[in-house]
Amino acid sequence: MYRFIQQFKVSITLCLLELWSNRMRTVITSFGIFLGAVSYLVNVAFIRGIDEDMKRNMEEIGGLSIVTIKKKTASTEEEKITFSTSQGIQLSEIDTIAKKLTYIKSTLPKADLEWEMIKANGKYTYTKPIAASREYLDAFNYEVEKGRTFTSNDYSSTLNICLIGKRIVETLFGNDSNCIGKKVTIFNKTFTIAGIIKTEDSGSWKSIQFIFPYSLYTYRFGQKNKGIDEISVKLISSDFAEKAITDITRMLKQMHRGIMDFEIEANLTKLDELRAASSGIKIMLSVISLITLCIGGISIMNIMFAALGDRIREIGIRKAMGARRVDLFFQFIIEAIIVSLVGGVPGILVGSSILFFPKGIFPYLPILTVQDFIVALCFTMICGIVAGFTPAFRAANMQPVEALRY
């Protein structure tokens, strides 16, 4: 062990002396690894950002345990005639199905209305009105930033009450702290603002929404016994998504006398589609990082072979003085690792700087973890080991007599 430590110290000293005496060559050689480390961290940051964006989108549409039943649009004349004989999707049908299927946690009635003008204080803007039940607001993670959300009394009464988004508030009132309890006009009716919908920024789609109770929608618009275009159900677990699609399709088809005038999709399927769409981007970014690191490794291997040719006599002298093959092998491996670290460590520092760019400058928010920095450092060292292996092996197997001739 003592001899190993001494030889290790000698190898480190010789490596540092060699690299310092050729410091410009060392810096230029390590530039490929520098670019590789930067590329790796930047690409990983965006890959994590894409995944986080998908997760955020899934949370906004209720998570993975949501199954949505939609009215199917007739694409042929035959379907138009067939669909006209069906009563369409009824809320009572979905409630009946939910009672029979124990893995359905709740139904989530909601109605999307057409874009509508909303007015207040002599100003106006356009909004996307939504009539939503309490279960829908809970499942789709709606929170109130100021004011309050709907209560049981709001759902049982016929008072015109609403929640509005930040951008609507900014347009109509300017200062959102003063708008709670004020009136807005929409559908030629006056609504009282109960709260402001919480959003991360004014660019969110929730910031332009106008929400009022679903019970008020059925009362004001006479939709109590009419077919609905879309309704969601929340499952107790996403594991039941495929079973829910099969069972709901079978039961709803039976209720509609064999007419398939509806479509069913699960958020779990949407996530798979998003992942498939983003997989191409992830593969491309990964390939770019790999190619950049390979180029850096080739540069190190090339310079190590050049250094081997310049130091043949040094190798012969060390072998004549008792250095073993393993000593020379580790000397060149350590030198290759140090060259990699000369480029890799600054590359990791520069790559991590992407986290400090202003928010919104990139389409996805870059995200890095401690694990990513450790992996980048390990890849840098592995790249040095691989690049230095062949030159180190050749140096270790040189014959002292032949080496001393140079």
Buried (B, 14 or more C-beta within 10 A) or exposed (E): EEEEEEBBEBBBEBBEEBBEEBEEBBBEBBBBBBBBBBBBBBBBBBBBBBBBBBBEEBEBBBBBBBBBBBBBEBEEEEBEEBBEEBBBBBBEBBBBBBEEBEBBBBBBBBBEBEEEEBBBEEEBBEBBBBBBBBBBBBBBEBEBBBBEBBEEEBBEBEEBBBBBBBBBBBBBBEEBEEBBEBBBEBBEEEBEBBBBBBBEEEEBEBBBBBBBBBBBBBEBEEBEEEBBEBBBBBBEEBEBBEEBBEBBBEBBBEBBEEBBBBEBBBBBBBBEEBEEEBEEBBEEBBEBBBEBBBBBBEBBBBBBBBBBEEBBEBBBBBBEEEBEBEBBBBBBBBBBBBBBBBBBBBBBBBBBEBEEEEEEEEEBBBBBEEEBBEBBBEBBBBBBBBBBBBBBBBBBEBEBEEBBEE
